[in-house]
Amino acid sequence: MSSGPRLGAPPSEAPWDHEFDVVVVGSGAGGLTAAIAAHDLGQSVAVLEKSDQYGGTSAISGGGVWVPCNHLLVAAGADDSHDDALAYLKAATRGMVSEARLLAYLEHAPRMVRYLEEKTCLRYRAMPRYSDYYPALAGAKSGYRTMDPLPFNAARLGDEFARLRPPQPGTLIAGRVAMTAGEAHVILCKERGWAALFMRRMLRYWMDLPWRFRSKRDRRLTLGSSLIGSLRRSMMDRDIPLWLNTALESLVTDARRVVGVVATQNGRTVRIAARRGVILAAGGFEHNQAMRDEYLPKPTRAEWTVTPPANTGDAIRAGQGVGAQVALMDHAWWAPTVFVMGREKRRALFVERNLPGCVMVNRLGNRFVDEAAPYSEIVYAMYADHRKNNANMPAWLIFDAGFRRKYPCGPLLPGMVRPDKSIPAAWAGTVYFKADTLDDLAAQIEIDAKGLRETVERMNQYAASGDDKEFGKGSNNFDRYYGDVNVKPNPCLAPIAKPPFYAMRIDAGDIGTKGGLLTDECARVLREDGQPIAGLYATGNTSAAVMGPSYPGAGSTLGPAMTFGYIAAHHLAGV
Ligand SMILES: Cc1cc2nc3c(=O)[nH]c(=O)nc-3n(C[C@H](O)[C@H](O)[C@H](O)COP(=O)(O)OP(=O)(O)OC[C@H]3O[C@@H](n4cnc5c(N)ncnc54)[C@H](O)[C@@H]3O)c2cc1C
C-alpha cells in the first residue's frame, strides 16, 4: 500500500456488496481495454456502465486509433520513427503536456494494439494514405499511423448484440449498410471502382436473408461497432462481468487510498470494493450543461455534441471529490455539427467540407478558415473569429446545386440518390436552407449578402486556378484525402455557381470533451500537489487528454483511451 498523504475519512462500516481486484467505470474502448488487460494480468475485474447499452461514444465512432510505429506499419515497410513521432507530438501539443506522458504513449500504444491483435478478437488495418492532421509539422507522416478496425461478425455476440450501442445513421450507407473507413473513403471521393463497391455492399446486406429476418442492423460490424463488438466478445470469452444500468456515484477511500465505489444499480445503491484500484473510463462531460458553462468557451450548448447522453462528467466530479486535479477543461475534441431531425439529433461534418464546391462563412459572409482543416481546428477557428468579429456562432456552409447533386452533406444524401423533392418538407428551413440566388439565401439565413457574393466570387477564381490564396484549401495531403479525385486542378475546389444555392447551419459541436482528471505517465490520477492518489486511475475523456489542445491524426482520442487503460491495468497489477 502506498504511504502517500492521507485522503480523508475512512470508509463507512457498511459491508461491500461485491468485491473485485479492479473496478472499471465505463464501457467505452478505454474501459474495455483496461478490463481485458487487467484480467489477463490475473486480476478479478468488473465493468460498470451507467446506460442500458454498452460502448459509449466509442461504439458510434470511427473506431480508428492513431499509433505511430505500429507493428502493421513496420511490417509494411512504411517510414516512421520514434523520434519523428515525438517531434510531431511535441509540436502539436505546444508544451501543454508533460514529455513523460507523450513518451508513455509512444512506447505503449504499439504494444497495446499488438496485444489486442494477439489476444483478442480485434483486428486492425493500417491506412496507407490517411495523413496526419498537421502535415506541415516536423515529424508528420502522410499515412499508416491511423488504423481502421476490420469488420466483425455480430453473430459472434449472440444476445449481447442487442445491447451494443448502435451506430449513427450517418456512418452507414442509406442509414443501414456498414462500411469500413477505407470503403467510405473510396465511395465518398469517387475513387476508381466506387460504384461497384457500393453495389457489392448493398447486395451483401440485402442478400443476407437469415440475418435480415432477425434484424435491420447490419451483421457486418465496422468502425466503432467492430471495435466494441470485438472487445465485448473478448470479455465474454473471459467471463468478465459487464453491469449495465450501474452508475458510479462516488469513490470510497480509506485514510490513504481509493478502496472502492458507490454506485446506483437499477435504482439501488451498491458498494463495490476495488482491492487494487478503480479505473475511471466514463467519458467526458459533453451533456452536462452546467459543466460546459463553467469550463468551455462561450457560447456552448450540450445539444451541439454528437455523443451519447450518459456522458455527464460523473467520474470527473467523483475524482474531484477525492482531491484530484483537473486540466484542459476549456478544450474539447471539437467538431462542427449540424442539426438532424429524429433520433440522431446532431451530426458531425467530418469530411463534407473537404469536397469541392462549398465554402464556410460567418455572419459577414466572410471565410475564416480552410474549410478542409481538421474538424477540431474548424471549431477553434469559429471561436477565434467570434472573439474577433462577434459574427460567428453559428457559421454557415454554403454550396450549390452541383455539390448538392454529387455529394452527401450532413443528413442530406447526394441529390442524385435522394433529390430535394423526396426530402421531408420539415427539413427545409431547419436542416437546410435553399434559394435561387445567393442574395436570397443570405436574406433567409440573415447574413451579409454582399460579403457572401464577394466571397463566392473569390472562391470561384481559386477553383479555376486551383490555388486558394486566402486559406490554402486543398494545398496539403490531409485536405486532399477527402477531396474528389476527379476534380482538377484542386480536388477540394470547384465553382459555386449553379443555382439553387444551399446553406447549412454549423454549430461549435464536439465528439467529446478533452479536459478531465490530470494523470501521470502510469495513468494514475494526480492530486492538486502533483502526487498520485493511490488506487485511482483514469483514461479516455475522463482524463485530461495526452494530446493537449491538438488532434494529431485520426484515432487520437481512442488510441490514448485504450493505451492508458492498458497502462493502468499493468500498473495496478504491479507489472
Ligand atoms: C461519430 C464519431 C466518430 C468518432 N471517430 C473516432 C475515431 O475514429 N477515432 C478516435 O480516436 N475517436 C473518434 N471519436 C471520438 C471518440 O469516440 C471518443 O473520444 C471516445 O470514444 C471516448 O472514449 P471514452 O472511453 O473516454 O468514452 P466513451 O466511449 O463515451 O465511454 C464512456 C462510457 O462511460 C459511461 N458512463 C458515463 N458516466 C458513467 C457513470 N457515472 N457510471 C458508469 N458509467 C458511466 C457512458 O455511458 C459510456 O458508455 C469519434 C466520435 C464520434 C462521435
PDBQT file of the ligand as one rigid body, heavy atoms in Angstrom, charges set to zero:
ROOT
HETATM    1  C1  LIG A 601     -19.126   9.986 -34.881  1.00  0.00    +0.000 C 
HETATM    2  C2  LIG A 601     -17.834   9.898 -34.104  1.00  0.00    +0.000 A 
HETATM    3  C3  LIG A 601     -16.706   9.355 -34.705  1.00  0.00    +0.000 A 
HETATM    4  C4  LIG A 601     -15.512   9.277 -33.988  1.00  0.00    +0.000 A 
HETATM    5  N1  LIG A 601     -14.441   8.648 -34.554  1.00  0.00    +0.000 NA
HETATM    6  C5  LIG A 601     -13.306   8.497 -33.860  1.00  0.00    +0.000 A 
HETATM    7  C6  LIG A 601     -12.221   7.738 -34.387  1.00  0.00    +0.000 A 
HETATM    8  O1  LIG A 601     -12.301   7.118 -35.441  1.00  0.00    +0.000 OA
HETATM    9  N2  LIG A 601     -11.087   7.682 -33.650  1.00  0.00    +0.000 N 
HETATM   10  C7  LIG A 601     -10.962   8.301 -32.440  1.00  0.00    +0.000 A 
HETATM   11  O2  LIG A 601      -9.891   8.238 -31.841  1.00  0.00    +0.000 OA
HETATM   12  N3  LIG A 601     -12.003   8.969 -31.890  1.00  0.00    +0.000 NA
HETATM   13  C8  LIG A 601     -13.170   9.059 -32.555  1.00  0.00    +0.000 A 
HETATM   14  N4  LIG A 601     -14.222   9.700 -31.985  1.00  0.00    +0.000 N 
HETATM   15  C9  LIG A 601     -14.105  10.205 -30.602  1.00  0.00    +0.000 C 
HETATM   16  C10 LIG A 601     -14.137   9.020 -29.626  1.00  0.00    +0.000 C 
HETATM   17  O3  LIG A 601     -15.193   8.164 -29.979  1.00  0.00    +0.000 OA
HETATM   18  C11 LIG A 601     -14.307   9.420 -28.159  1.00  0.00    +0.000 C 
HETATM   19  O4  LIG A 601     -13.430  10.458 -27.826  1.00  0.00    +0.000 OA
HETATM   20  C12 LIG A 601     -14.010   8.193 -27.316  1.00  0.00    +0.000 C 
HETATM   21  O5  LIG A 601     -14.914   7.166 -27.659  1.00  0.00    +0.000 OA
HETATM   22  C13 LIG A 601     -14.099   8.462 -25.847  1.00  0.00    +0.000 C 
HETATM   23  O6  LIG A 601     -13.884   7.239 -25.198  1.00  0.00    +0.000 OA
HETATM   24  P1  LIG A 601     -14.151   7.104 -23.643  1.00  0.00    +0.000 P 
HETATM   25  O7  LIG A 601     -13.833   5.693 -23.303  1.00  0.00    +0.000 OA
HETATM   26  O8  LIG A 601     -13.470   8.180 -22.923  1.00  0.00    +0.000 OA
HETATM   27  O9  LIG A 601     -15.707   7.408 -23.503  1.00  0.00    +0.000 OA
HETATM   28  P2  LIG A 601     -16.986   6.660 -24.060  1.00  0.00    +0.000 P 
HETATM   29  O10 LIG A 601     -16.675   5.785 -25.215  1.00  0.00    +0.000 OA
HETATM   30  O11 LIG A 601     -18.042   7.674 -24.248  1.00  0.00    +0.000 OA
HETATM   31  O12 LIG A 601     -17.373   5.688 -22.880  1.00  0.00    +0.000 OA
HETATM   32  C14 LIG A 601     -17.765   6.186 -21.636  1.00  0.00    +0.000 C 
HETATM   33  C15 LIG A 601     -18.807   5.266 -21.049  1.00  0.00    +0.000 C 
HETATM   34  O13 LIG A 601     -18.975   5.593 -19.666  1.00  0.00    +0.000 OA
HETATM   35  C16 LIG A 601     -20.341   5.541 -19.353  1.00  0.00    +0.000 C 
HETATM   36  N5  LIG A 601     -20.598   6.337 -18.148  1.00  0.00    +0.000 N 
HETATM   37  C17 LIG A 601     -20.771   7.686 -18.046  1.00  0.00    +0.000 A 
HETATM   38  N6  LIG A 601     -20.988   8.023 -16.763  1.00  0.00    +0.000 NA
HETATM   39  C18 LIG A 601     -20.960   6.878 -16.047  1.00  0.00    +0.000 A 
HETATM   40  C19 LIG A 601     -21.125   6.568 -14.675  1.00  0.00    +0.000 A 
HETATM   41  N7  LIG A 601     -21.411   7.521 -13.759  1.00  0.00    +0.000 N 
HETATM   42  N8  LIG A 601     -21.039   5.276 -14.274  1.00  0.00    +0.000 NA
HETATM   43  C20 LIG A 601     -20.789   4.276 -15.181  1.00  0.00    +0.000 A 
HETATM   44  N9  LIG A 601     -20.635   4.520 -16.491  1.00  0.00    +0.000 NA
HETATM   45  C21 LIG A 601     -20.695   5.802 -16.922  1.00  0.00    +0.000 A 
HETATM   46  C22 LIG A 601     -21.031   6.056 -20.590  1.00  0.00    +0.000 C 
HETATM   47  O14 LIG A 601     -22.380   5.653 -20.653  1.00  0.00    +0.000 OA
HETATM   48  C23 LIG A 601     -20.176   5.428 -21.698  1.00  0.00    +0.000 C 
HETATM   49  O15 LIG A 601     -20.676   4.173 -22.076  1.00  0.00    +0.000 OA
HETATM   50  C24 LIG A 601     -15.438   9.772 -32.662  1.00  0.00    +0.000 A 
HETATM   51  C25 LIG A 601     -16.573  10.282 -32.046  1.00  0.00    +0.000 A 
HETATM   52  C26 LIG A 601     -17.765  10.351 -32.760  1.00  0.00    +0.000 A 
HETATM   53  C27 LIG A 601     -18.984  10.885 -32.062  1.00  0.00    +0.000 C 
ENDROOT
TORSDOF 0
